[in-house]
Amino acid sequence: MVENSDAKKVQFNVYLPAALVKQIKHAAIDEGTSLSSLVERIMIDYVSKEGTS
């Protein structure tokens, strides 16, 4: 189940390749959104498609 985006936020750390982080940061800037919002949307899309809860 995907929570509403107004739900309480928590922080967690992940280790990713530097080049990927750079691409995601640039994508957020290009879309005019925050990095957190972009990653949240990507993760929600993933779990929705996968049927993961």
CORCOR-V760954 format. One record per residue. N is the residue number from 0. RES is the residue in three letters. OMEGA is omega in whole degrees, -180 to 180 (999 if undefined). BURIAL is + if it has 24 or more other ideal C-beta (glycine too) atoms within 12 Angstrom, else -. Layout:
n = [N	N]
res = [RES	RES]
omega = [OMEGA	OMEGA]
burial = [BURIAL	BURIAL]
This chain:
n = [0	1	2	3	4	5	6	7	8	9	10	11	12	13	14	15	16	17	18	19	20	21	22	23	24	25	26	27	28	29	30	31	32	33	34	35	36	37	38	39	40	41	42	43	44	45	46	47	48	49	50	51	52]
res = [MET	VAL	GLU	ASN	SER	ASP	ALA	LYS	LYS	VAL	GLN	PHE	ASN	VAL	TYR	LEU	PRO	ALA	ALA	LEU	VAL	LYS	GLN	ILE	LYS	HIS	ALA	ALA	ILE	ASP	GLU	GLY	THR	SER	LEU	SER	SER	LEU	VAL	GLU	ARG	ILE	MET	ILE	ASP	TYR	VAL	SER	LYS	GLU	GLY	THR	SER]
omega = [180	-179	176	-175	176	-179	178	-178	174	-180	171	-176	174	178	-178	176	-177	-179	179	178	179	179	-179	178	179	178	179	178	-180	180	-179	-179	178	176	179	-179	180	-180	177	-179	179	-178	177	178	-179	-177	177	180	-177	-177	-179	177	999]
burial = [-	-	-	-	-	-	-	-	-	-	-	-	-	-	-	-	-	-	-	-	-	-	-	+	-	-	-	-	-	-	-	-	-	-	-	-	-	-	+	+	-	-	-	-	-	-	-	-	-	-	-	-	-]
